[in-house]
Amino acid sequence: MLRHATTKARRTTVVLDFLAPTAFEYRLGSSKVRPSVTKLSKRQDTERLAEFPVSVCTQSPAILCQNIKQRISLLSQSGAAAVSDPDINFFDEKVVELRLALKAGDIARVGELWSQLEDRKLLRLLGPELRGFSERAAQLCFMGNSEPWDADERKVIEGIAIAAALEGAVNALTTCMIAHIKRGDSQAALHLYRRFLVHSSNQTVSEPLPSPTQEDVEDKNGLALNFLGDQLSHQPNFSLVLAAIAAHALEDSFESALKIMLDNPVRINQSAQKEFTASFDDISFRTKVQSYVRRADIARLIFRHHSLSTHITNLSRDQDLSQIQNLYRAIIDGLNGPEPYLAARDSQRSNQRPVVVQEIVWAAFLTGFLRCHRRDLAENLWNDMLKCGIQPGVITWTALLDGFDSMGEADAASTSWNNMVSQGIQPGILTYRAVISTLFNAWRPDDATEKFAIFKQELANGSLPNTADALPVYNTVLHGLLNNGRPGDADALLQNLRQNGPKPDIVSYNTFLRHHGRRGEFRAVSVLLERLREDGLTGDAFTFSSVLSALLRVGRTDAIDIILNLMKKQNVVPNVAVFSAIIDQQLREPWEEGLRTAMELLQRMETNPDAQPNDVTYTGVLASLHRQVWPNTALAEECRRYILKRMKERNIRFNRVTYHILIKACLENPAPEGLQGALGYYREMANRRVPTNYDTWYILLHGLISREEWAVADEMVDDLLRYIKPVGALESLVGRIQRRTEYNTHHSSREECPSQRLLAHEK
């Protein structure tokens, strides 16, 4: 169907002290920039002060009470002020005894002490100490399969497990549930899970306690990735959801397991799933649980279709076709496989198939395939929709046009538009935006303005729904007119919008500011700023960065001061976020003035107590330096050394997330130095014993494949297989590299290339 749908038819250099130290000799004595002292976060304070002493014999009661009150205050526990000094003494003494009893495995004594704290309502004061208790209690769970678990001991351990889980420490509760599952008692495991849910619904659950090994969130480990805002604070930890799903797998009830996931749509990554299922010795049961989790996770993604659409957009932007295909195949299997659990239409919805694949999901995949230049896959998707009894609607047609826009296929877009109209599909506002954008981007402004005229006519006679959302079309036209060399028409349209509506927004003005700013047309920029003020709009980081670029291009040495004054006039506080965003915009293009200005802004931040740069700021600048091929390589290298020096002075250490960002940035640099930098950071991770995870390997392999560095990728796979067994999307990348290697082995003799020697050197 898709095939037929498209067939037919005085300037001085900004001086920085690290570039010209002698220029600042006159002020070194009085205005030396001192490295800021990093203040511990509230969470770090909490961890430090919640460590109760092993013995209280060396402290006087008065000092002890004062210290415990301080700890309680920092824990921010409700009602802490009402705790009396005797209760504090009692609490401290019993906590020490409780720790010792747990260490000794004296469950009876643990139960007594726990009850005493519970009777006096002091359990709420344990705070982060519960993590250690949870880990100890997990070790005491009875894991035998032949003898019954002592009822009293079980009651004690499960009570501690639930209390700890409510504070985010889930080790003990997960272990208890696994113990019941391994004994074949799925109902006992599910009873624990339900008890936890009941308790958690009756209180405000704390955020999960900090883990000493948790640096970042897993990502790109399989079909289900992490979406911002995807997990709410009241939801159970993913390990508890995994345990509940495993319990239902024991009962052969995928329907119940699916309900667990949809009621509590937590994020589950492949490495966490692998660690959990390793708890079961029965290989067949382990495989069954993995199948349940995989299918339930797909249903979760479909259920949260807006997040899924955003995710597919991000994947297509990175040209990550393999992962888009994996997702799509899983959905088709959920619709048409031997055990269907997804519905194609509302009429198919049932307890067995509770989640409907909405049109927005099909549309997201369609655009994703086209952005990856796989028209054949887009055609297959179109046919799959028809096979499922789904008639493509305006959302799907709009996605098709967006895809053709990304491919630069204006003829195909025009033909598709005509076919859509002939089938009685009424185009929407976003459909007009898509086809107009396609025509402008194909340098066909006359055709684009003709479509725009039809759009305005439809808008005027009320044929289009949601007319309040029409401004994006006007903004697209403004952008297209400017790019196609028609600034006069664009300015006339902007004036018409100001007088007759819809009123232009900050995006409208930023479009003009970017156009004139890049050309150094500061007179036009000044006029736009005045109009922006008259319309009651406030600039954003993009606005100020565009104005800054214009000032730099006309040789204004006071450009930064002008921007800061402009912010002040618009009541915009130049905080860390605003400064960081402007710096990022200046580093988007590899031009020397932008780099110098970005570094001067960074130094201004360093001397501003209200806008001190943080790890995100420094990491972003460093990544930009690696990502671009800078014309002045000496300046770029000087800036890189400066960033590393300042991070060291401020005690900002690289963690796994930092390395991931920098490795990815290096691999996006097409120059040989990009590959060298990525491998250098990879070696540094190993030397510093920063643990790699699935994300590390995914970023490395995906970047190497994009660069077609097959020899290096082959050696990376050898390294990877020594540490982990790849699953999910990572397994797909490994397979792609191995198939390429096998092909090369059979068709040509392999010679050592410079990149191989480089990798050997890095090792």
C-alpha positions, 0 to 999 in steps of 0.5 A: 500500500505504501509503495502505491501511496508514493508511486506516480506520480575593533575586535580584541581577542577574549583573554583567558588566564589559562591562555595568557597568564601574564595578562592577569599578573596584576590581579593574581594577588587579590583576585585569585580564583579559589576552587570552591569547597564541594558541600556534601549533599543532604543525602551524603550528610544523612548517610554519614550521620546515620551511622550509629556507634557500635558502642556507646560506653565512651560517650556521656549521656548528654553528648550521646543525646545531642548526637542522636538528636542531630542525626534524627534531625538530619534524617528529616524524620517526621515527629523527630522533635517529639522524641524524648531523651530517654527514648533516644537513649533507648533507641541508640542502645537497641540499635546496637544490640539489633545489629549485633543480633543480626550479625550473630544470626540470633533471630529470636533476639532480633525479634525481641529487639524489633518488637521493643522498637516497634512498641515505642514507635521508634522504627521510623528513626532507623532511616538509612540504617535499614539498608544494612538491616535488610542485607543482614536479614536477607542472609537469614532467609531460610532457603531450604526446600525440604524442611518448613521455615520456622513460623516465628523466625519467618515472621521476624524476618518478613517483618524487617523485610517489609519495613526496610522495603518501605524505606527503599531497601528491598534486599530482604523482601526480594530474598524472602519472596524468592525463597518462597518461590523456590519452595513452590509456594507462590501464594506466600510470595504474592502475600508478601508482595500484597502486604508491601503494597498495602503498607506503602499505600498508607504512607509516603514512601521515601525515595530508595536509599542510596546504594554504594554501587549505584552511579547511574541508571541502566540504559540501552540494555534491551527492549525496555529503556528508561524514560524520564518520569516513568517510575513514580515514587510510590511504585515498588522496586523493580526487583519486587515486581520481578519476584511477583512476576516469577510467582505468577510464572510458577502458577502459569498465569501470564495474565496475572503477571501482566497485570502486575506490570501494568499496575506498577510500570517500573523500568526493568533492564536486561542486566537486572533481570539476568541477575534476578533470574540467576537466583533460580537453578531450574533452567526451564523456569528461569527461561519462563520467567525471562519470557514473562518479563520480556512480554510484560515489559513490551506491554508496559511500553505500549501502555505508555505510548507517548514515552515509547514514541519519544524513545523511537524518535531518539533511536532514529536520530541516532540511526539505531535501526537494530533496536527499532527493529527489535522493538517492532518484532516484539510488538508484532509477536505480541499481536500475532504470535502463538501467545498474543497479549496485545490488541490491535483494535479496541474490539480485541481488548480483553483480560488476555489482551489488555493493551491496545497498540495505538495508532501513534505507536505505528506512526512512530515506527513508520517515521523511525524506519524512514528516518533510518532510510529503510523504506522497505521496512516502512512498507512492511509496517503499512502492510502489517497494519492492514493485515491487523485490520487497521486502516491508516488514519491521519496520524499515520499519514502525518508520520509518513510525511514526516519520514519523507521530510527527513529523507528529502523526498518531496515528490513522494510526499506530494504523491502521498498527500494526494493519495491521502486526500483521495481516500477521504482522510482529512489532513490535520494541522500537523499534517499540513506542517509536515508537507509544508516543511518537506517542500521548504526543505526541498527548496520548493518554496512556491509549492510550500506557500501554495500549501500554506495558502490552502491551510489558511483557507481551511483554518478560516472556514473552520475545517481544521480541528484544534485551531489553537494549535496552528502556531507550529505551522506558522513557525515552520513557514517562517523558518522555511521562508528565511532558509529559502532566501525570502526574509521579506516575506518572513518579516511580513508574516511575522508582522501579520501574526503580531496584528492578527494572530495567532500571536508569535511565541519565543520559537517564532522570534528565536527563528529570526534571531538565529537567522540574523545572528549567524549573519551578524545582522545586529541591527535586525537583532535589535529590532527583534528584541524590541518587538519581543519585549513589546509582545511581553515575551521573555527570552530563553537560553537559545535567545540569549545565545543567538544574540551573543553570536550576533554580537561576536560576529560584529566584533563587540568585545563587551558581548557577554556584558550586553547579554547579562544586562539583557537578562537583567532587563528581562528578569532572567536570573543567570543561574547555572542552568541558563549559563550552561545552556548558553555555553552549550549553544556556543559550542554547537559550531566549531568556530573559535570565537564561540569557543573563546566566549564559552570559556569566558562564560565558564570563568564568569560562572566560576567567580559567581557564587550564585552560578557555580559550574557543576559536574554537568557544566564541565562534562558538557564543555569537555564533551563538546570539545571532543565532539567537534573538529576544531580549526584551532586545535591548539586552543581546543587542547588548551581548553580541554586541559583547563577543564580537566584541571578545574574539575580536579581542583573542585574534586569533580571525579569521573564516574561511569556516566561521565565516561559514557558521555565522553566516549560517545562524544569522541566517537561522534568526532569523525577525525582519527583523534575521536577514536583515539580519545574514546579508546583512551577513556576506555583504558582510563576506566579500566585503569581506575577500576570503574566498572563497565556495564551494558551501557559502556559496551553498547556505546562503544560498539554502536559508535565503532559500527557507525564509524565502520571501525570493524577491526577495533569493534572485533577486538572490543567484542573479544574483550566484552565476551570475557566479562559478560554475556550480551543480551538484548540490543547489545547482543544484536550489535555483537552479532552484527560485528561477528557476521561482518567478521565472518564475511571478511574472513571468507572473502579476504585476508585480514591485514592489520590496520592503523586502528588495530595498532591503536587499540593494541597501544591503548591496551 
